[in-house]
Amino acid sequence: MDELDQALRAMAKCEAFSLPPAYETAMDGLEEQARRGTLARRGKRRLGRRMLLLAAAAAVLLAATAVSMDFWHVQLGEISVGDEESSYDVEADLPGIPIEAFSEQVENALAEIRQAFEERQQAIRDRDYAILASGHFAGSWTKDMDTWAECEKFLEFQVANPLEEHRDMEPRSLKVPGELSKPPYELSLLGNEKGEMEQISITALYEYGEAGVSFAVIFLPEGRESSQLTTGSVWKGEVDFETAEAQTGSGMPVSIVIPTVEESDYYSDFSSMEAYFVLNSGLYMLRVNIPGADREGAAEALLDELLALF
C-alpha cells in the first residue's frame, strides 16, 4: 500500500461516522484485484488501481448517512463449479428490524413454528416415523399471496418494490406439478425451536414481454445472533459464473452474477443475470431470464433498466 492509499484510509478514519466493519477487508481485496488486473467491470472495463481507491475512499468520506454504512455490505462469497452441481454464495450485513415492528400475524406464524418443533420432538419420543419422514422442516413457514400489497398488509409495513408500478410488468403464476397454479407472491419465515425469527422474506415472479423476472427481499430481525446473511444460488450441472458491479438508480452498489450454461440437460437455452443489493435494511435480489443462450446483451439491458427503478 503506497502513501496515497495510507492517506485516504487515514482521512476516512478521521470522519465523525464509523467505517463499515468490512471496509479494510474490502479495500485490501479491491487493491489486490486491481494490482492483478482481475477486477471485473461491466462491459469488461477495468479501473486503474489509484482511481479505484480514490473512488472507494470518496464514497466513504462523502456519504455520512446510513446509505454509506451499507456500501460494503454485499459481497460475493464462494463460487463452486462441478459436473453435478454448481453454486455461489452471497453474503450481506443487514441492520436488524425490531421484532415489535412486525404484525401479530407474524407472531402467530412464529408460534406455529415453535409448535412444529414441539410436535417433531414428540414424534421422536413416540417414534412416529410417518411424521419424521414427511420431509417438512419445522423451522420453515410459508404463505402464498395474490398481491404484493397483501404481503405488506401481512407484515404491517411497506416494502419498496417499484416493479409493481411498471406498466409492462405482469405478475406470473407458477405451474406446480399436482397443483393448478401457484400464486406469484410468497411470504416465507424461518424460525428456531423457541419460536424466534431468523429471517423473513417476500418473493415475486413477473413476466416482462418475453422475459421472466424473479424478485425477492430478505429481512433480519433485531437481536439475531449474527447480522450476516448468507444466501446464493445452486444450479444443476456445470455452470460458469462471471461477476460484475453496477448501481441502482439511487446510487446503491450492486453485485451481479452472470451464469453461463454451455450445454445442459437441465436448462433450456436462455440468458440470465442476477443482482444483489442492500436497500432499506433488506437484501434485494433481482433475476432476469431471456430466451436464447446468446442474448447476454439483452439481459444486461433489461437488468439495467430495472435496477434504475430502485
FIFI-313237 format. One record per residue: residue in three letters; x, y, z of N, C-alpha, C in turn. Coordinates in pm, whole numbers, plus 50000, padded with zeros to 5 digits. Atoms other than C-alpha are relative to their C-alpha. Example, Ala and Ser with C-alpha at 12.3 -4.5 7.8 and 13.67 -1.06 7.14 Angstrom:
PT_residuo_n_X_n_Y_n_Z_ca_X_ca_Y_ca_Z_c_X_c_Y_c_Z
PT_ALA_50089_49881_50000_51230_49550_50780_50090_50120_50000
PT_SER_49918_49881_49994_51367_49894_50714_49923_50109_50073
END
This chain:
PT_residuo_n_X_n_Y_n_Z_ca_X_ca_Y_ca_Z_c_X_c_Y_c_Z
PT_MET_50085_49880_50000_50000_50000_50000_50089_50124_50000
PT_ASP_49914_49884_50010_50157_50332_49892_49949_50114_50088
PT_GLU_50033_49888_49912_50141_50675_50062_49859_50053_49974
PT_LEU_50134_49952_50032_49824_50778_49876_49895_49912_50066
PT_ASP_50095_50091_49938_49640_50467_49995_49992_50023_50150
PT_GLN_49996_49977_49856_49753_50529_50354_49929_50129_50036
PT_ALA_50062_49870_49973_49642_50891_50337_49849_49993_49989
PT_LEU_50144_50012_50020_49298_50801_50202_49934_49927_50117
PT_ARG_50057_50075_49889_49238_50546_50475_50004_50081_50129
PT_ALA_49989_49918_49880_49361_50783_50744_49895_50110_50000
PT_MET_50103_49898_50010_49127_51056_50616_49863_49942_50033
PT_ALA_50131_50061_49975_48832_50818_50622_49979_49972_50147
PT_LYS_50012_50035_49858_48905_50710_50980_49983_50122_50089
PT_CYS_50013_49877_49921_48908_51071_51097_49859_50059_49993
PT_GLU_50135_49946_50013_48545_51127_50992_49920_49972_50127
PT_ALA_50080_50012_49879_48276_51164_51257_49922_49869_50006
PT_PHE_50074_50126_49999_48093_50847_51148_50099_49885_49988
PT_SER_49911_50115_50002_48240_50500_51188_49998_49932_49864
PT_LEU_49990_50070_50127_48361_50300_50892_49923_49870_50005
PT_PRO_50062_50132_50002_48173_49990_50777_50098_49896_50049
PT_PRO_49911_50101_49943_48314_49682_50956_50089_49933_49896
PT_ALA_49923_50072_50102_48428_49529_50627_50083_50093_49912
PT_TYR_49933_49903_50086_48596_49847_50495_50144_49958_49968
PT_GLU_49861_50035_50022_48958_49742_50545_50012_49876_49913
PT_THR_49995_50123_50078_48894_49394_50409_49965_50026_49855
PT_ALA_50042_49969_50136_48711_49531_50108_50107_50077_49924
PT_MET_49896_49922_50064_48982_49786_50032_50120_49914_49963
PT_ASP_49887_50089_50029_49255_49523_50058_49968_49909_49883
PT_GLY_50038_50089_50108_49060_49290_49832_49995_50070_49866
PT_LEU_50006_49924_50124_48992_49556_49571_50139_50040_49952
PT_GLU_49864_49963_50036_49353_49670_49583_50073_49883_49935
PT_GLU_49932_50118_50053_49477_49315_49524_49945_49964_49862
PT_GLN_50058_50029_50131_49231_49259_49236_50047_50100_49896
PT_ALA_49955_49899_50094_49331_49587_49077_50146_49978_49962
PT_ARG_49858_50024_50026_49701_49503_49113_50019_49885_49901
PT_ARG_49988_50117_50088_49646_49168_48942_49926_50019_49867
PT_GLY_50077_49979_50121_49412_49314_48680_49883_49906_49985
PT_THR_50109_50098_50006_49134_49072_48772_49867_50057_50045
PT_LEU_50125_49940_49954_48869_49319_48885_49901_50004_49885
PT_ALA_50100_50006_50107_48555_49251_48680_49915_50126_50001
PT_ARG_50085_49881_50014_48365_49553_48547_49897_49975_49891
PT_ARG_50099_50013_50105_48054_49592_48335_50064_50035_49867
PT_GLY_49945_49974_50131_48138_49579_47967_50148_49970_49992
PT_LYS_49861_50044_49996_48474_49421_48056_50096_50118_50012
PT_ARG_49912_49888_49972_48615_49759_48159_50064_49981_50135
PT_ARG_49929_50012_49873_48871_49778_48439_50046_50139_50044
PT_LEU_49951_49874_49945_48957_50068_48668_50145_49986_50040
PT_GLY_49864_50000_49950_49314_50161_48741_50001_49996_50151
PT_ARG_49992_50019_49855_49430_50088_49096_49979_50131_50074
PT_ARG_50010_49874_49928_49466_50451_49202_49860_50060_49987
PT_MET_50135_49948_50018_49132_50555_49051_49900_49921_50083
PT_LEU_50089_50084_49921_48961_50261_49221_50003_50039_50146
PT_LEU_49988_49966_49859_49095_50351_49565_49947_50140_50029
PT_LEU_50053_49866_49984_49011_50719_49518_49847_49996_50005
PT_ALA_50146_50008_50005_48651_50630_49426_49944_49936_50126
PT_ALA_50049_50069_49881_48611_50390_49717_50011_50088_50123
PT_ALA_49982_49913_49884_48753_50634_49972_49904_50118_49994
PT_ALA_50091_49887_50013_48545_50920_49833_49859_49961_50040
PT_ALA_50135_50045_49964_48229_50715_49872_49983_49992_50151
PT_VAL_50008_50010_49854_48308_50651_50238_50005_50138_50064
PT_LEU_49982_49869_49941_48415_51010_50308_49878_50089_49982
PT_LEU_50106_49905_50032_48119_51183_50143_49862_49954_50045
PT_ALA_50134_50050_49968_47826_50958_50232_49988_49975_50149
PT_ALA_50007_50013_49853_47784_51025_50606_49858_49968_50045
PT_THR_50135_50042_49966_47447_50854_50620_49997_49850_50012
PT_ALA_50015_50146_49991_47310_50506_50672_50031_49934_49868
PT_VAL_49969_50058_50130_47350_50453_50299_50147_49968_49990
PT_SER_49855_50024_50007_47727_50486_50331_50037_49877_50080
PT_MET_49968_50114_49918_47724_50222_50601_49973_49868_49927
PT_ASP_50033_50121_50074_47579_49976_50350_50091_49979_49880
PT_PHE_49922_50002_50122_47848_50041_50088_50066_49866_49977
PT_TRP_49930_50127_50016_48038_49720_50156_49919_49882_50054
PT_HIS_50077_50102_49930_47753_49519_50299_49953_49884_49914
PT_VAL_50030_50115_50086_47704_49288_49998_50127_49958_49930
PT_GLN_49883_50050_50071_47981_49070_49867_49976_49856_49956
PT_LEU_50010_50136_50049_48006_48754_49662_50099_49913_50075
PT_GLY_49916_50092_49925_48141_48460_49855_50055_49890_49912
PT_GLU_49939_50114_50069_48250_48114_49748_49924_49966_49873
PT_ILE_50056_50047_50126_48193_48005_49388_50050_49858_49976
PT_SER_49966_50141_50021_48185_47632_49314_49941_49954_49867
PT_VAL_50043_50052_50129_48166_47473_48968_50033_49852_49993
PT_GLY_49979_50144_50007_48119_47097_48933_49917_49936_49891
PT_ASP_50073_50070_50105_47990_46838_48690_49854_49978_50039
PT_GLU_50135_50029_49954_47685_46757_48902_49925_50123_50049
PT_GLU_50064_49884_49939_47620_47090_49071_50098_50118_50004
PT_SER_49921_49877_49992_47742_47450_49062_49925_50100_50087
PT_SER_50066_49908_49907_47675_47728_49311_50089_50120_50028
PT_TYR_49926_49886_49947_47777_48064_49452_49929_50051_50124
PT_ASP_50054_49942_49877_47728_48237_49787_50001_50151_49991
PT_VAL_50006_49855_49985_47626_48595_49858_49988_50030_50149
PT_GLU_50000_49964_49859_47699_48749_50197_49963_50147_50017
PT_ALA_50045_49863_49976_47534_49060_50336_49990_50027_50149
PT_ASP_50021_49952_49863_47546_49253_50663_49877_50090_49999
PT_LEU_50126_49926_50000_47198_49379_50740_49965_50051_50139
PT_PRO_50050_49952_49871_47064_49601_51018_49872_49926_50035
PT_GLY_50118_50074_49959_46803_49411_51218_49878_50091_50017
PT_ILE_50125_49927_49981_46439_49521_51225_49941_49961_50136
PT_PRO_50058_50033_49868_46283_49546_51576_49883_49904_49987
PT_ILE_50102_50104_50011_46063_49244_51633_49860_50058_50021
PT_GLU_50131_49939_49975_45784_49471_51759_49945_50071_49877
PT_ALA_50046_49935_50123_45768_49627_51411_49916_49905_49915
PT_PHE_50075_50098_50077_45618_49304_51276_49860_49983_50058
PT_SER_50141_50010_49964_45249_49227_51286_49971_49883_50093
PT_GLU_50047_50111_49917_45052_48999_51513_49994_49872_49918
PT_GLN_50004_50117_50086_45014_48766_51216_50137_49933_49990
PT_VAL_49865_50055_50000_45392_48725_51204_50026_49927_50133
PT_GLU_49986_50065_49869_45389_48646_51578_49928_49866_50002
PT_ASN_50075_50125_50005_45124_48382_51514_50073_49895_49917
PT_ALA_49924_50093_50084_45335_48227_51239_50120_49945_50076
PT_LEU_49887_50046_49918_45633_48210_51477_49952_49901_50105
PT_ALA_50056_50095_49903_45409_48038_51732_49975_49864_49933
PT_GLU_50020_50125_50074_45323_47780_51464_50133_49927_49979
PT_ILE_49868_50061_50015_45694_47722_51404_50043_49934_50131
PT_ARG_49965_50057_49871_45753_47669_51775_49921_49871_50026
PT_GLN_50084_50118_49981_45462_47423_51785_50048_49885_49911
PT_ALA_49952_50103_50092_45601_47237_51481_50125_49932_50055
PT_PHE_49881_50060_49937_45932_47187_51662_49958_49909_50116
PT_GLU_50046_50082_49886_45748_47059_51971_49939_49870_49951
PT_GLU_50062_50121_50054_45546_46815_51761_50105_49905_49944
PT_ARG_49894_50087_50054_45860_46689_51592_50076_49931_50113
PT_GLN_49933_50061_49885_46029_46633_51927_49914_49890_50061
PT_GLN_50090_50103_49948_45721_46444_52045_49998_49878_49908
PT_ALA_49997_50110_50095_45729_46236_51726_50126_49916_50017
PT_ILE_49876_50073_49974_46090_46144_51803_49985_49912_50123
PT_ARG_50020_50078_49877_45995_46036_52153_49905_49883_49977
PT_ASP_50100_50104_50026_45696_45840_52019_50041_49907_49886
PT_ARG_49954_50077_50117_45896_45701_51725_49893_49997_49891
PT_ASP_50103_49985_50103_45627_45830_51491_50072_50030_49868
PT_TYR_49917_49984_50118_45819_45772_51169_49926_50065_49883
PT_ALA_50077_49936_50107_45536_45893_50946_50020_50151_50002
PT_ILE_49976_49856_49988_45577_46246_51080_50145_50033_49969
PT_LEU_49858_49974_50020_45955_46223_51079_50040_49988_49853
PT_ALA_49966_50022_50141_45956_46103_50717_49928_50098_49907
PT_SER_50078_49909_50084_45727_46383_50597_50088_50096_49921
PT_GLY_49908_49912_50071_46029_46591_50496_49978_50147_50027
PT_HIS_50026_49859_49970_45880_46912_50633_50099_50051_50104
PT_PHE_49908_49938_49906_46132_47140_50802_49921_50082_50100
PT_ALA_50081_49937_49895_45985_47251_51134_50024_50150_50009
PT_GLY_49968_49859_49986_46159_47588_51119_49957_50087_49884
PT_SER_50041_49926_50119_46003_47693_50788_49848_50018_49996
PT_TRP_50142_49967_50014_45667_47865_50737_49982_50084_49875
PT_THR_50023_49923_50123_45532_47989_50402_49852_50023_49979
PT_LYS_50138_49968_50033_45215_48151_50277_49996_50065_49862
PT_ASP_50018_49942_50133_45110_48217_49918_49912_50124_50009
PT_MET_50075_49875_50003_44982_48565_49841_49963_50033_49855
PT_ASP_50045_49965_50134_44788_48703_49545_50054_50134_49953
PT_THR_49950_49868_50037_44931_49058_49554_50115_50040_50092
PT_TRP_49892_49945_49917_45235_49247_49682_49941_50075_50119
PT_ALA_50065_49925_49892_45002_49468_49885_49953_49906_50112
PT_GLU_50041_50098_49901_44873_49156_50060_50118_49958_50088
PT_CYS_49879_50031_49923_45230_49072_50164_50030_50112_50099
PT_GLU_49974_49886_49912_45278_49422_50304_49897_50008_50112
PT_LYS_50104_49998_49898_44947_49402_50489_50027_49895_50107
PT_PHE_49967_50106_49904_45057_49076_50650_50112_50046_50093
PT_LEU_49888_49952_49919_45383_49237_50768_49964_50123_50082
PT_GLU_50039_49871_49944_45216_49569_50851_50109_50105_49986
PT_PHE_49914_49890_50042_45489_49774_50689_50028_49985_49851
PT_GLN_49979_49999_50145_45571_49873_50333_50140_49953_49964
PT_VAL_49872_50048_50053_45849_49711_50131_50013_50053_49857
PT_ALA_49985_49935_50130_45979_49910_49834_50013_49897_49888
PT_ASN_49996_50086_50118_45908_49733_49505_49946_50077_49880
PT_PRO_50047_49921_50116_45893_49967_49204_49960_49916_49881
PT_LEU_50045_50086_50110_45839_49668_48975_49848_49995_49995
PT_GLU_50145_50002_49994_45478_49677_49091_49937_50116_49924
PT_GLU_50054_49881_50066_45436_50020_48934_50037_50006_49852
PT_HIS_49960_50003_50141_45592_49925_48599_49882_49953_49915
PT_ARG_50123_50029_50075_45314_49927_48341_50009_49872_49918
PT_ASP_49985_50120_50082_45459_49636_48139_50039_49876_50080
PT_MET_49962_50112_49914_45540_49413_48437_49874_49929_50049
PT_GLU_50119_50075_49963_45282_49138_48489_50036_49889_50098
PT_PRO_49977_50112_49908_45270_48905_48793_49978_49866_49929
PT_ARG_50005_50129_50069_45327_48545_48682_49979_49887_50099
PT_SER_50025_50119_49918_45172_48240_48846_50093_49889_49956
PT_LEU_49908_50109_50027_45391_47934_48869_49924_49868_49996
PT_LYS_50064_50131_50011_45270_47596_48746_50081_49899_50080
PT_VAL_49937_50097_49912_45346_47332_49008_49936_49863_49975
PT_PRO_50057_50133_50021_45307_46957_48944_49904_49962_50112
PT_GLY_50100_50040_49901_44992_46832_49118_49911_50114_50046
PT_GLU_50081_49885_49963_44852_47185_49158_49960_50075_49874
PT_LEU_50043_49922_50115_44659_47413_48927_50103_50108_49967
PT_SER_49898_49897_50016_44899_47703_48977_50035_50057_50137
PT_LYS_49955_49940_49875_45096_47876_49248_49997_50151_49983
PT_PRO_50006_49854_50012_45026_48247_49313_50139_50061_49983
PT_PRO_49869_49940_50032_45303_48487_49205_50077_50052_50120
PT_TYR_49934_49945_49883_45384_48605_49558_50003_49898_50113
PT_GLU_49988_50090_49886_45509_48417_49861_50071_50070_50114
PT_LEU_49935_49949_49879_45591_48521_50215_50057_49880_50075
PT_SER_49932_50113_49937_45843_48295_50390_50066_50045_50130
PT_LEU_49948_49969_49867_45952_48285_50752_50083_49883_50050
PT_LEU_49916_50101_49937_46239_48096_50917_50013_50033_50148
PT_GLY_49988_49979_49856_46250_48047_51294_50066_49882_50067
PT_ASN_49936_50109_49926_46410_47835_51564_49899_49931_50092
PT_GLU_50089_50079_49916_46270_47592_51819_49932_50081_50111
PT_LYS_50061_49914_49900_46196_47878_52059_49893_50091_49940
PT_GLY_50095_49912_50065_45974_48047_51804_50057_50138_49975
PT_GLU_49934_49872_50027_46229_48324_51747_50031_50010_49851
PT_MET_49979_49981_50142_46259_48471_51400_50149_49998_49963
PT_GLU_49866_49998_50057_46573_48402_51195_50006_50093_49879
PT_GLN_50010_49909_50114_46468_48579_50876_49859_49992_49942
PT_ILE_50130_49998_50065_46160_48676_50677_50020_50058_49861
PT_SER_49978_49958_50138_46129_48724_50302_49869_50003_49921
PT_ILE_50109_49997_50098_45892_48810_50018_50062_49970_49864
PT_THR_49956_50027_50136_45935_48665_49669_49885_50028_49904
PT_ALA_50100_49969_50102_45757_48761_49349_50052_49957_49863
PT_LEU_49967_50039_50137_45750_48635_48990_49924_50090_49903
PT_TYR_50062_49912_50098_45682_48857_48689_50033_49954_49857
PT_GLU_49971_50009_50142_45662_48848_48310_50016_50141_49946
PT_TYR_49977_49870_50064_45804_49137_48111_50027_49972_49853
PT_GLY_49986_50042_50138_45738_49067_47747_50039_49853_49995
PT_GLU_49953_50138_50009_45931_48752_47663_50088_49961_50119
PT_ALA_49907_50025_49890_46147_48784_47975_49927_49958_50127
PT_GLY_50047_50034_49867_46094_48627_48315_50081_50076_50103
PT_VAL_49934_49923_49896_46176_48832_48624_49961_49943_50135
PT_SER_50028_50042_49862_46208_48700_48978_50063_50100_50095
PT_PHE_49963_49893_49909_46240_48931_49275_49978_49953_50143
PT_ALA_50014_50040_49860_46295_48878_49648_50064_50105_50091
PT_VAL_49944_49913_49897_46362_49082_49962_50006_49919_50129
PT_ILE_49982_50071_49874_46503_48933_50284_50031_50099_50111
PT_PHE_49974_49917_49883_46494_49099_50627_50046_49912_50117
PT_LEU_49958_50066_49878_46665_49001_50951_49941_50072_50120
PT_PRO_50054_49935_49881_46520_49066_51298_50111_50056_50089
PT_GLU_49908_49946_49901_46690_49276_51562_50021_49896_50110
PT_GLY_49972_50096_49895_46862_49069_51830_50044_49865_49950
PT_ARG_49952_50126_50058_46961_48792_51593_50146_49981_50037
PT_GLU_49864_50030_49956_47285_48618_51687_50105_50062_49909
PT_SER_49906_49941_50096_47456_48743_51370_49923_50091_49906
PT_SER_50061_49908_50096_47383_49037_51141_50033_49960_49857
PT_GLN_49961_50043_50133_47531_48847_50847_49901_49898_49945
PT_LEU_50088_50091_50072_47303_48678_50598_50077_49938_49885
PT_THR_49937_50069_50112_47433_48416_50357_49892_49933_49916
PT_THR_50094_50061_50093_47229_48322_50053_50078_49969_49872
PT_GLY_49931_50031_50125_47308_48246_49689_49912_49921_49907
PT_SER_50074_50074_50101_47208_48013_49410_50070_49869_49970
PT_VAL_49946_50131_50033_47254_47646_49326_49942_49956_49866
PT_TRP_50040_50044_50134_47244_47513_48969_50040_49854_49981
PT_LYS_49965_50136_50035_47237_47157_48844_50100_50000_49884
PT_GLY_49903_50011_50108_47530_47055_48626_50110_50104_50008
PT_GLU_49886_49908_50005_47834_47258_48524_49957_50136_49948
PT_VAL_50038_49863_50035_47768_47631_48520_50116_50092_50040
PT_ASP_49897_49901_49970_48029_47907_48498_49934_50129_50045
PT_PHE_50055_49875_49947_47975_48233_48687_50100_50113_49978
PT_GLU_49922_49878_50015_48107_48574_48584_49940_50105_50092
PT_THR_50050_49899_49908_48079_48866_48826_50024_50140_49944
PT_ALA_49989_49862_50044_48031_49238_48767_49940_50090_50107
PT_GLU_50056_49902_49907_47931_49557_48951_49916_50101_49925
PT_ALA_50085_49897_50058_47664_49819_48888_49946_50086_50114
PT_GLN_50065_49918_49900_47449_50074_49071_49850_50004_49974
PT_THR_50142_49977_50016_47080_50122_49137_49979_50146_49958
PT_GLY_50030_49862_50035_46904_50440_49030_50028_50097_50112
PT_SER_49972_49915_49884_46955_50575_49383_50147_49998_50040
PT_GLY_49856_50000_49974_47328_50503_49371_50050_49888_50089
PT_MET_49955_50110_49916_47339_50185_49580_50083_49901_49917
PT_PRO_49916_50097_50073_47617_49941_49480_49930_49866_49984
PT_VAL_50065_50126_50034_47503_49618_49316_50105_49898_49961
PT_SER_49916_50112_50042_47680_49283_49289_49920_49915_49902
PT_ILE_50068_50072_50106_47592_49095_48970_50071_49869_49972
PT_VAL_49947_50131_50040_47636_48729_48882_49938_49964_49865
PT_ILE_50044_50037_50134_47617_48614_48520_50029_49852_49979
PT_PRO_49978_50143_50022_47567_48236_48488_50007_49967_49851
PT_THR_49986_50044_50139_47677_48069_48164_49990_49849_49995
PT_VAL_50022_50144_50015_47545_47725_48070_50033_49964_49856
PT_GLU_49960_50038_50134_47727_47577_47772_49904_49897_49941
PT_GLU_50093_50105_50040_47531_47254_47734_49944_49938_50128
PT_SER_50059_50049_49876_47285_47127_47990_49878_49914_49971
PT_ASP_50119_50084_50006_47029_46851_48035_49889_50056_50088
PT_TYR_50095_49949_49901_46855_47062_48300_49933_50130_49956
PT_TYR_50051_49868_50033_46805_47405_48142_49988_50018_49849
PT_SER_50016_49963_50140_46671_47529_47810_50086_50122_49973
PT_ASP_49914_49887_50037_46859_47796_47619_49942_50132_50051
PT_PHE_50042_49868_49951_46838_48133_47795_50124_50077_50043
PT_SER_49897_49912_49946_47048_48427_47907_49948_50057_50130
PT_SER_50047_49964_49867_47033_48519_48274_50101_50090_50069
PT_MET_49917_49917_49913_47168_48782_48514_49931_50013_50135
PT_GLU_50053_49994_49865_47125_48801_48892_50069_50112_50077
PT_ALA_49947_49882_49931_47168_49117_49101_49965_49997_50148
PT_TYR_50019_49997_49855_47207_49169_49477_50041_50138_50052
PT_PHE_49966_49871_49941_47197_49495_49674_49921_50019_50130
PT_VAL_50066_49967_49874_47102_49635_50016_49922_50130_49984
PT_LEU_50084_49881_50008_46814_49882_50036_49899_49994_50115
PT_ASN_50099_49991_49892_46601_49994_50332_50005_49881_50095
PT_SER_49976_50106_49901_46751_49734_50567_49978_49859_49947
PT_GLY_50024_50132_50056_46675_49445_50330_50100_49964_49892
PT_LEU_49920_50048_50112_46877_49232_50091_49906_49976_49883
PT_TYR_50083_50011_50119_46721_49271_49746_50070_49910_49898
PT_MET_49949_50090_50102_46763_49001_49481_49912_50010_49876
PT_LEU_50073_49979_50125_46665_49053_49118_50064_49914_49891
PT_ARG_49949_50087_50106_46699_48796_48838_49917_50019_49874
PT_VAL_50069_49992_50129_46615_48830_48468_50042_49882_49915
PT_ASN_49977_50110_50094_46585_48544_48217_49940_50035_49865
PT_ILE_50047_49972_50135_46558_48596_47841_50030_49879_49912
PT_PRO_49976_50115_50087_46516_48315_47585_50117_50025_49905
PT_GLY_49885_49988_50089_46831_48248_47384_50131_50005_50075
PT_ALA_49875_50008_49926_47176_48149_47507_50098_50110_49962
PT_ASP_49906_49899_50048_47346_48428_47309_49946_50142_50017
PT_ARG_50065_49870_49985_47139_48721_47438_50039_50068_50131
PT_GLU_49952_49936_49877_47353_48843_47726_49980_50151_49994
PT_GLY_50019_49855_50013_47332_49198_47589_49858_50043_50032
PT_ALA_50141_49968_49971_46951_49194_47605_49970_49983_50148
PT_ALA_50021_50021_49857_46957_49052_47957_50063_50114_50080
PT_GLU_49934_49890_49930_47204_49321_48066_49921_50129_49987
PT_ALA_50079_49877_50020_46993_49599_47914_49874_49998_50086
PT_LEU_50121_50010_49918_46682_49472_48091_50034_50017_50148
PT_LEU_49961_49987_49859_46862_49438_48424_50033_50145_50034
PT_ASP_49968_49858_49978_47000_49793_48390_49873_50083_50012
PT_GLU_50127_49926_49998_46650_49921_48317_49927_49983_50133
PT_LEU_50071_50027_49876_46505_49754_48625_50075_50054_50122
PT_LEU_49922_49947_49888_46790_49849_48860_49984_50152_50011
PT_ALA_50017_49854_49998_46737_50214_48762_49875_50042_50075
PT_LEU_50124_49968_49929_46394_50194_48928_50019_50007_50151
PT_PHE_49981_50010_49855_46542_50133_49274_50088_50113_50053
END
